[in-house]
Amino acid sequence: MEKYTLINSPLDQFEVLSLIGLKLELLGLENFTLTNHSLYMIFVLTTIIAIHFYGDNQTKIVPNKWSISLEASYGSLHTMVRDQIGLLSERYLPFIYSIFFLVLIGNLISNIPYSYAVNASAITTLGISVTIFMGVTILSLSIHKIKFFSYFIPGGTPLALVPLIVLIEIISYSARAVSLGVRLFANITAGHALLKILSSFLFKLFSSSILISVLTLIPFSLFLGLIGLELAVSLIQAFVLTLLVCSYLKDAIDLH
């Protein structure tokens, strides 16, 4: 009799599955499907709202641990945005704050065993990065108007090299629409796939003889260290993404 496992391949954990399907004759929709990706996105947003609702300190005299943590996170993000953007930092802080917690909570939830990693989906990460790229470009155009296109011609460029430099700068600028999403997607996918491979291997070792099971405790301790490293990566990737967004906003405002 074959053994049934919840995940047979390291890549199966990233598969988008249909959970509920409904046929609707509304607004031109013939089929409405709730997938595991949609469900976890709803769960991520619900978790973010719940954390901030529970950590709300408006009606409390003594703040709880959640309030202190949120205030510390807000202070760190405020400092980062102020250092990166400058005087107009207050205007963009809510956006940066929202992006940070969306990516962070999505990363942390994906570390729960047998959960779905929303940020290991290229649709999610590229959707975030392309949306940010379009918003930053529109912002820069609204501020600088026609002067925006001078961004693609560095000062002092010889006239003969202008077509080539413009082409290179446009490709480099457009790569931002992909780089943010690919960086996040690749790191989360690689980390979760590695943990799945190692966990499957350790499970087989623990299922063998008693002697091998005892000896497996040594690599298992290293595996626990990798889990801690993956949690750190979840935080680092959220921080790196928000830092790069701040850098792009700075370029859009100052046009350099």
MITORFI-717186 format. One record per atom (N, C-alpha, C): residue in three letters; x negated, z, y. Coordinates in steps of 0.05 Angstrom, whole numbers, padded with zeros to 5 digits, always signed. Layout:
N
ALAXZY ...
# end
This chain:
256
MET-00017+00000-00024 MET+00000+00000+00000 MET-00018+00000+00025 GLU-00013-00018+00043 GLU-00029-00020+00067 GLU-00023+00002+00086 LYS-00043+00012+00099 LYS-00040+00033+00119 LYS-00031+00021+00145 TYR-00012+00034+00159 TYR-00002+00024+00184 TYR-00015+00040+00207 THR-00026+00026+00226 THR-00038+00039+00249 THR-00024+00030+00274 LEU-00023+00047+00294 LEU-00010+00040+00319 LEU-00024+00018+00334 ILE-00051+00018+00332 ILE-00067-00002+00345 ILE-00087-00013+00325 ASN-00085-00038+00318 ASN-00103-00050+00297 ASN-00128-00062+00309 SER-00127-00070+00334 SER-00150-00083+00347 SER-00155-00069+00374 PRO-00180-00069+00383 PRO-00186-00057+00409 PRO-00171-00070+00432 LEU-00163-00095+00428 LEU-00149-00109+00450 LEU-00119-00107+00448 ASP-00109-00096+00426 ASP-00080-00092+00423 ASP-00068-00073+00443 GLN-00085-00054+00452 GLN-00075-00034+00471 GLN-00069-00046+00499 PHE-00078-00070+00504 PHE-00074-00084+00529 PHE-00051-00104+00528 GLU-00038-00107+00505 GLU-00017-00127+00501 GLU+00008-00118+00515 VAL+00021-00137+00529 VAL+00046-00131+00543 VAL+00069-00135+00523 LEU+00085-00115+00518 LEU+00106-00115+00498 LEU+00133-00112+00512 SER+00153-00126+00501 SER+00180-00123+00511 SER+00193-00099+00498 LEU+00204-00081+00515 LEU+00217-00057+00505 LEU+00247-00060+00504 ILE+00259-00069+00526 ILE+00288-00073+00529 ILE+00293-00100+00541 GLY+00311-00115+00528 GLY+00319-00141+00539 GLY+00349-00142+00544 LEU+00356-00151+00567 LEU+00385-00153+00574 LEU+00390-00181+00585 LYS+00413-00192+00577 LYS+00422-00217+00587 LYS+00441-00212+00611 LEU+00433-00222+00634 LEU+00449-00217+00658 LEU+00456-00244+00671 GLU+00480-00246+00680 GLU+00489-00269+00696 GLU+00491-00261+00725 LEU+00468-00252+00736 LEU+00468-00241+00763 LEU+00444-00251+00778 LEU+00448-00262+00802 LEU+00427-00272+00819 LEU+00410-00293+00805 GLY+00422-00308+00787 GLY+00408-00329+00774 GLY+00390-00320+00751 LEU+00391-00294+00744 LEU+00375-00284+00722 LEU+00391-00286+00696 GLU+00379-00299+00676 GLU+00392-00300+00650 GLU+00381-00279+00631 ASN+00357-00269+00636 ASN+00345-00250+00618 ASN+00329-00230+00635 PHE+00335-00204+00631 PHE+00319-00183+00644 PHE+00305-00167+00623 THR+00279-00165+00625 THR+00263-00151+00604 THR+00247-00129+00616 LEU+00248-00106+00604 LEU+00231-00083+00612 LEU+00208-00082+00593 THR+00184-00086+00603 THR+00160-00086+00586 THR+00146-00059+00589 ASN+00127-00055+00571 ASN+00111-00030+00573 ASN+00095-00029+00599 HIS+00087-00053+00609 HIS+00073-00054+00635 HIS+00091-00044+00657 SER+00116-00054+00658 SER+00134-00046+00679 SER+00141-00016+00677 LEU+00144-00007+00652 LEU+00151+00021+00648 LEU+00128+00040+00658 TYR+00103+00032+00653 TYR+00081+00049+00661 TYR+00076+00047+00691 MET+00083+00024+00703 MET+00081+00022+00732 MET+00101+00041+00745 ILE+00126+00042+00734 ILE+00146+00061+00744 ILE+00136+00089+00740 PHE+00124+00095+00717 PHE+00114+00121+00712 PHE+00091+00129+00731 VAL+00074+00110+00738 VAL+00052+00115+00757 VAL+00064+00122+00784 LEU+00083+00106+00794 LEU+00095+00111+00820 LEU+00110+00138+00820 THR+00124+00144+00798 THR+00138+00169+00796 THR+00119+00193+00797 THR+00097+00190+00783 THR+00077+00211+00782 THR+00065+00216+00810 ILE+00059+00195+00825 ILE+00048+00198+00852 ILE+00068+00212+00870 ILE+00093+00204+00868 ILE+00114+00217+00885 ILE+00117+00246+00877 ALA+00117+00252+00851 ALA+00120+00280+00841 ALA+00097+00297+00850 ILE+00073+00287+00849 ILE+00049+00303+00857 ILE+00051+00310+00887 HIS+00058+00291+00903 HIS+00060+00296+00932 HIS+00085+00313+00939 PHE+00106+00310+00923 PHE+00129+00327+00928 PHE+00123+00356+00921 TYR+00109+00360+00898 TYR+00102+00387+00890 TYR+00080+00399+00908 GLY+00063+00382+00918 GLY+00041+00391+00935 GLY+00048+00393+00964 ASP+00074+00388+00971 ASP+00083+00389+00999 ASP+00080+00418+01009 ASN+00067+00421+01031 ASN+00061+00447+01042 ASN+00076+00453+01068 GLN+00097+00437+01073 GLN+00112+00441+01098 GLN+00128+00466+01098 THR+00139+00474+01075 THR+00156+00498+01074 THR+00144+00522+01060 LYS+00118+00521+01057 LYS+00104+00543+01042 LYS+00084+00556+01061 ILE+00083+00583+01058 ILE+00063+00598+01073 ILE+00036+00596+01060 VAL+00035+00600+01034 VAL+00010+00599+01019 VAL+00009+00573+01003 PRO-00010+00555+01008 PRO-00011+00530+00994 PRO-00018+00534+00965 ASN-00007+00517+00947 ASN-00015+00518+00919 ASN-00039+00501+00914 LYS-00048+00499+00889 LYS-00072+00484+00882 LYS-00068+00454+00887 TRP-00043+00445+00882 TRP-00038+00416+00887 TRP-00041+00410+00917 SER-00031+00428+00934 SER-00033+00424+00963 SER-00062+00423+00972 ILE-00078+00441+00961 ILE-00106+00442+00969 ILE-00120+00417+00960 SER-00114+00407+00935 SER-00126+00383+00925 SER-00119+00359+00942 LEU-00093+00357+00949 LEU-00084+00334+00965 LEU-00096+00335+00993 GLU-00099+00358+01004 GLU-00111+00361+01031 GLU-00140+00353+01030 ALA-00154+00361+01008 ALA-00182+00354+01005 ALA-00185+00324+01002 SER-00167+00311+00986 SER-00168+00282+00982 SER-00162+00268+01008 TYR-00143+00278+01023 TYR-00136+00266+01049 TYR-00160+00268+01068 GLY-00173+00291+01069 GLY-00196+00295+01086 GLY-00219+00276+01080 SER-00224+00273+01053 SER-00246+00255+01045 SER-00240+00226+01052 LEU-00215+00218+01047 LEU-00207+00190+01053 LEU-00207+00185+01084 HIS-00198+00205+01098 HIS-00198+00203+01128 HIS-00226+00199+01139 THR-00245+00215+01128 THR-00273+00212+01137 THR-00284+00185+01130 MET-00278+00176+01105 MET-00288+00150+01097 MET-00277+00127+01114 VAL-00251+00128+01119 VAL-00239+00107+01136 VAL-00249+00108+01164 ARG-00252+00132+01175 ARG-00262+00135+01203 ARG-00290+00124+01205 ASP-00307+00130+01185 ASP-00335+00121+01186 ASP-00337+00090+01183 GLN-00319+00079+01167 GLN-00320+00050+01161 GLN-00307+00034+01183 ILE-00284+00042+01192 ILE-00268+00025+01210 ILE-00272+00034+01239 GLY-00274+00060+01244 GLY-00279+00069+01272 GLY-00254+00079+01286 LEU-00250+00071+01310 LEU-00229+00083+01327 LEU-00201+00077+01317 LEU-00197+00054+01304 LEU-00171+00046+01295 LEU-00165+00056+01267 SER-00180+00076+01257 SER-00177+00085+01229 SER-00150+00097+01224 GLU-00138+00111+01243 GLU-00112+00124+01239 GLU-00091+00104+01232 ARG-00093+00080+01242 ARG-00073+00059+01238 ARG-00072+00050+01209 TYR-00096+00049+01196 TYR-00098+00039+01169 TYR-00100+00060+01148 LEU-00102+00085+01155 LEU-00105+00107+01136 LEU-00082+00109+01116 PRO-00057+00107+01124 PRO-00035+00108+01104 PRO-00038+00086+01082 PHE-00046+00063+01090 PHE-00049+00041+01071 PHE-00072+00047+01052 ILE-00095+00056+01062 ILE-00118+00062+01045 ILE-00111+00085+01027 TYR-00097+00105+01037 TYR-00089+00128+01021 TYR-00071+00120+00998 SER-00052+00102+01003 SER-00033+00093+00983 SER-00048+00077+00961 ILE-00066+00059+00969 ILE-00081+00043+00950 ILE-00098+00061+00932 PHE-00111+00081+00944 PHE-00128+00099+00929 PHE-00112+00113+00907 PHE-00090+00125+00913 PHE-00075+00140+00894 PHE-00061+00122+00873 LEU-00053+00098+00881 LEU-00042+00079+00862 LEU-00062+00072+00840 VAL-00087+00066+00848 VAL-00107+00059+00829 VAL-00116+00083+00813 LEU-00120+00106+00827 LEU-00130+00130+00814 LEU-00111+00140+00792 ILE-00085+00143+00799 ILE-00066+00153+00780 ILE-00062+00133+00757 GLY-00062+00108+00763 GLY-00060+00087+00742 GLY-00084+00089+00723 ASN-00108+00094+00733 ASN-00131+00097+00716 ASN-00130+00122+00699 LEU-00122+00144+00711 LEU-00122+00170+00697 LEU-00101+00170+00675 ILE-00077+00159+00680 ILE-00056+00158+00660 ILE-00065+00141+00636 SER-00080+00120+00642 SER-00089+00102+00620 SER-00108+00116+00601 ASN-00119+00139+00608 ASN-00137+00153+00590 ASN-00122+00171+00570 ILE-00096+00173+00573 ILE-00080+00188+00553 ILE-00079+00171+00527 PRO-00085+00183+00504 PRO-00085+00167+00479 PRO-00059+00152+00474 TYR-00061+00127+00466 TYR-00039+00109+00460 TYR-00022+00102+00484 SER-00032+00107+00508 SER-00018+00098+00532 SER-00026+00070+00539 TYR-00013+00059+00559 TYR-00019+00032+00568 TYR-00035+00032+00594 ALA-00056+00017+00595 ALA-00073+00016+00619 ALA-00063-00006+00638 VAL-00048+00002+00659 VAL-00037-00017+00677 VAL-00059-00032+00693 ASN-00081-00018+00698 ASN-00103-00031+00713 ASN-00122-00046+00696 ALA-00116-00048+00669 ALA-00130-00066+00652 ALA-00116-00092+00649 SER-00095-00095+00665 SER-00080-00120+00666 SER-00089-00137+00690 ALA-00098-00161+00685 ALA-00107-00178+00706 ALA-00085-00184+00726 ILE-00060-00185+00717 ILE-00038-00190+00735 ILE-00036-00168+00757 THR-00040-00143+00748 THR-00038-00121+00767 THR-00061-00121+00786 THR-00085-00122+00775 THR-00109-00120+00792 THR-00113-00144+00811 LEU-00108-00167+00800 LEU-00110-00191+00818 LEU-00087-00192+00838 GLY-00064-00182+00830 GLY-00042-00180+00849 GLY-00049-00162+00872 ILE-00062-00140+00866 ILE-00070-00121+00888 ILE-00091-00134+00905 SER-00112-00146+00893 SER-00134-00157+00908 SER-00125-00182+00925 VAL-00109-00199+00914 VAL-00100-00223+00929 VAL-00082-00214+00952 THR-00064-00194+00947 THR-00047-00185+00969 THR-00064-00172+00991 ILE-00084-00157+00984 ILE-00101-00145+01005 ILE-00116-00167+01020 PHE-00126-00187+01006 PHE-00141-00209+01018 PHE-00123-00224+01038 MET-00098-00229+01030 MET-00080-00243+01048 MET-00073-00226+01072 GLY-00069-00200+01068 GLY-00063-00183+01090 GLY-00086-00180+01110 VAL-00110-00178+01100 VAL-00134-00176+01117 VAL-00138-00202+01133 THR-00133-00224+01120 THR-00136-00250+01134 THR-00116-00253+01156 ILE-00091-00246+01150 ILE-00069-00248+01170 ILE-00075-00229+01193 LEU-00086-00205+01187 LEU-00093-00186+01208 LEU-00114-00197+01226 SER-00135-00209+01214 SER-00157-00220+01230 SER-00147-00244+01247 LEU-00130-00261+01236 LEU-00119-00283+01251 LEU-00102-00273+01275 SER-00086-00252+01270 SER-00069-00242+01292 SER-00086-00229+01314 ILE-00109-00219+01308 ILE-00126-00206+01328 ILE-00143-00226+01343 HIS-00155-00245+01328 HIS-00175-00262+01341 HIS-00165-00291+01345 LYS-00142-00297+01334 LYS-00131-00324+01337 LYS-00150-00346+01327 ILE-00156-00366+01344 ILE-00173-00388+01335 ILE-00202-00380+01332 LYS-00210-00358+01345 LYS-00237-00348+01343 LYS-00243-00338+01315 PHE-00223-00334+01299 PHE-00227-00324+01271 PHE-00244-00344+01255 PHE-00242-00370+01261 PHE-00257-00389+01245 PHE-00286-00390+01252 SER-00294-00376+01273 SER-00323-00374+01279 SER-00337-00356+01259 TYR-00321-00341+01243 TYR-00332-00324+01222 TYR-00347-00340+01202 PHE-00339-00365+01198 PHE-00352-00382+01177 PHE-00376-00398+01188 ILE-00383-00394+01213 ILE-00407-00407+01224 ILE-00424-00385+01236 PRO-00444-00376+01222 PRO-00462-00355+01232 PRO-00477-00365+01257 GLY-00483-00346+01275 GLY-00497-00353+01300 GLY-00524-00365+01294 GLY-00532-00385+01309 GLY-00558-00397+01306 GLY-00560-00418+01284 THR-00537-00425+01272 THR-00538-00445+01250 THR-00543-00473+01261 PRO-00563-00488+01250 PRO-00568-00515+01260 PRO-00543-00533+01255 LEU-00539-00551+01273 LEU-00515-00568+01272 LEU-00514-00584+01246 ALA-00537-00592+01236 ALA-00537-00609+01211 ALA-00529-00592+01187 LEU-00532-00566+01188 LEU-00525-00549+01165 LEU-00498-00537+01167 VAL-00483-00542+01189 VAL-00457-00530+01193 VAL-00438-00536+01170 PRO-00435-00562+01162 PRO-00415-00567+01140 PRO-00422-00552+01114 LEU-00447-00551+01107 LEU-00455-00537+01083 LEU-00451-00506+01086 ILE-00459-00495+01109 ILE-00456-00466+01113 ILE-00426-00459+01113 VAL-00410-00475+01126 VAL-00381-00470+01127 VAL-00369-00469+01099 LEU-00377-00488+01082 LEU-00368-00490+01055 LEU-00376-00464+01039 ILE-00401-00457+01042 ILE-00411-00433+01028 ILE-00396-00408+01038 GLU-00392-00406+01064 GLU-00379-00382+01075 GLU-00350-00381+01066 ILE-00336-00403+01065 ILE-00308-00404+01056 ILE-00306-00395+01027 ILE-00324-00405+01010 ILE-00324-00397+00982 ILE-00330-00367+00979 SER-00350-00358+00995 SER-00357-00329+00994 SER-00334-00312+01004 TYR-00321-00321+01025 TYR-00298-00305+01036 TYR-00274-00305+01016 SER-00269-00328+01004 SER-00246-00330+00986 SER-00251-00314+00960 ALA-00277-00310+00953 ALA-00283-00295+00929 ALA-00274-00266+00931 ARG-00269-00257+00955 ARG-00259-00230+00959 ARG-00231-00226+00946 ALA-00216-00248+00945 ALA-00189-00246+00933 ALA-00190-00241+00904 VAL-00213-00247+00891 VAL-00216-00243+00862 VAL-00234-00220+00855 SER-00254-00215+00872 SER-00275-00195+00865 SER-00264-00167+00861 LEU-00246-00159+00879 LEU-00234-00132+00877 LEU-00220-00128+00851 GLY-00203-00147+00844 GLY-00187-00145+00820 GLY-00204-00147+00795 VAL-00223-00166+00794 VAL-00239-00170+00770 VAL-00257-00146+00765 ARG-00267-00134+00786 ARG-00284-00110+00783 ARG-00269-00087+00770 LEU-00245-00082+00780 LEU-00228-00060+00769 LEU-00219-00067+00740 PHE-00210-00092+00737 PHE-00200-00100+00710 PHE-00222-00099+00689 ALA-00246-00109+00696 ALA-00268-00110+00676 ALA-00277-00082+00669 ASN-00280-00064+00688 ASN-00290-00037+00682 ASN-00270-00022+00665 ILE-00244-00023+00671 ILE-00224-00008+00656 ILE-00221-00019+00628 THR-00221-00046+00626 THR-00218-00059+00600 THR-00241-00053+00582 ALA-00266-00055+00593 ALA-00290-00050+00576 ALA-00291-00021+00567 GLY-00285-00003+00585 GLY-00286+00025+00577 GLY-00266+00033+00556 HIS-00241+00023+00559 HIS-00220+00030+00539 HIS-00226+00016+00512 ALA-00236-00008+00513 ALA-00242-00022+00488 ALA-00264-00008+00473 LEU-00285+00001+00488 LEU-00307+00016+00475 LEU-00297+00042+00463 LEU-00280+00057+00477 LEU-00270+00082+00465 LEU-00253+00076+00441 LYS-00237+00055+00440 LYS-00221+00048+00417 LYS-00239+00042+00393 ILE-00260+00026+00397 ILE-00278+00019+00375 ILE-00291+00044+00364 LEU-00301+00061+00381 LEU-00315+00085+00372 LEU-00296+00105+00359 SER-00271+00108+00369 SER-00252+00126+00357 SER-00244+00117+00330 SER-00241+00090+00326 SER-00234+00080+00300 SER-00256+00084+00280 PHE-00281+00081+00288 PHE-00304+00086+00271 PHE-00306+00115+00264 LEU-00302+00133+00283 LEU-00304+00162+00278 LEU-00281+00171+00260 PHE-00258+00159+00262 PHE-00235+00166+00245 PHE-00241+00160+00216 LYS-00254+00137+00211 LYS-00261+00130+00184 LYS-00282+00149+00173 LEU-00301+00157+00190 LEU-00321+00176+00180 LEU-00308+00203+00174 PHE-00290+00213+00191 PHE-00277+00238+00186 PHE-00259+00237+00161 SER-00250+00213+00153 SER-00232+00210+00130 SER-00248+00208+00104 SER-00274+00207+00105 SER-00290+00205+00081 SER-00296+00233+00070 SER-00319+00237+00058 SER-00326+00262+00045 SER-00330+00284+00065 ILE-00330+00309+00055 ILE-00334+00333+00072 ILE-00361+00333+00086 LEU-00382+00325+00071 LEU-00409+00325+00082 LEU-00411+00306+00106 ILE-00400+00282+00102 ILE-00401+00262+00124 ILE-00384+00271+00147 SER-00362+00284+00141 SER-00344+00294+00163 SER-00359+00315+00180 VAL-00375+00332+00167 VAL-00390+00352+00182 VAL-00411+00339+00199 LEU-00425+00319+00187 LEU-00446+00305+00202 LEU-00435+00289+00225 THR-00409+00280+00222 THR-00397+00264+00243 THR-00391+00280+00268 LEU-00392+00307+00266 LEU-00388+00323+00290 LEU-00409+00318+00312 ILE-00433+00309+00304 ILE-00454+00303+00323 ILE-00446+00278+00340 PRO-00440+00255+00327 PRO-00431+00232+00344 PRO-00404+00238+00358 PHE-00388+00255+00346 PHE-00362+00261+00359 PHE-00366+00276+00385 SER-00387+00293+00387 SER-00393+00306+00412 SER-00402+00286+00434 LEU-00416+00265+00425 LEU-00424+00244+00444 LEU-00399+00228+00453 PHE-00381+00225+00434 PHE-00356+00211+00441 PHE-00340+00226+00462 LEU-00339+00253+00460 LEU-00326+00269+00480 LEU-00339+00265+00507 GLY-00365+00263+00507 GLY-00380+00258+00532 GLY-00372+00231+00544 LEU-00368+00211+00527 LEU-00359+00184+00537 LEU-00331+00186+00549 ILE-00314+00203+00537 ILE-00287+00206+00549 ILE-00289+00218+00577 GLY-00307+00238+00580 GLY-00311+00249+00607 GLY-00322+00228+00626 LEU-00340+00211+00616 LEU-00351+00189+00632 LEU-00329+00170+00641 GLU-00311+00164+00623 GLU-00289+00146+00629 GLU-00270+00158+00650 LEU-00266+00184+00649 LEU-00251+00197+00670 LEU-00265+00195+00697 ALA-00291+00197+00697 ALA-00307+00194+00721 ALA-00305+00166+00732 VAL-00306+00146+00713 VAL-00303+00118+00721 VAL-00276+00113+00734 SER-00255+00126+00724 SER-00229+00123+00736 SER-00229+00131+00765 LEU-00242+00153+00772 LEU-00244+00162+00799 LEU-00263+00144+00816 ILE-00285+00136+00804 ILE-00305+00120+00819 ILE-00293+00093+00826 GLN-00279+00080+00807 GLN-00268+00054+00812 GLN-00247+00055+00834 ALA-00231+00076+00835 ALA-00211+00079+00857 ALA-00226+00082+00884 PHE-00247+00098+00884 PHE-00262+00102+00908 PHE-00276+00076+00917 VAL-00288+00062+00898 VAL-00303+00037+00905 VAL-00283+00016+00916 LEU-00259+00014+00904 LEU-00240-00006+00914 LEU-00231+00000+00942 THR-00225+00026+00948 THR-00216+00033+00975 THR-00239+00030+00995 LEU-00264+00035+00986 LEU-00286+00032+01004 LEU-00290+00003+01011 LEU-00287-00015+00992 LEU-00289-00044+00998 LEU-00266-00054+01015 VAL-00242-00043+01011 VAL-00220-00050+01028 VAL-00225-00042+01057 CYS-00237-00018+01061 CYS-00245-00010+01088 CYS-00265-00029+01100 SER-00284-00037+01083 SER-00304-00056+01093 SER-00292-00083+01101 TYR-00273-00092+01086 TYR-00259-00118+01092 TYR-00243-00115+01118 LEU-00230-00092+01121 LEU-00215-00087+01146 LEU-00233-00086+01170 LYS-00257-00074+01166 LYS-00276-00073+01188 LYS-00285-00101+01196 ASP-00290-00118+01177 ASP-00298-00146+01182 ASP-00275-00161+01196 ALA-00250-00155+01188 ALA-00228-00169+01200 ALA-00224-00161+01229 ILE-00229-00135+01235 ILE-00225-00125+01263 ILE-00248-00134+01281 ASP-00273-00131+01271 ASP-00296-00137+01288 ASP-00306-00166+01285 LEU-00296-00180+01264 LEU-00303-00208+01259 LEU-00333-00211+01256 HIS-00344-00196+01237 HIS-00373-00200+01230 HIS-00377-00191+01201 
# end
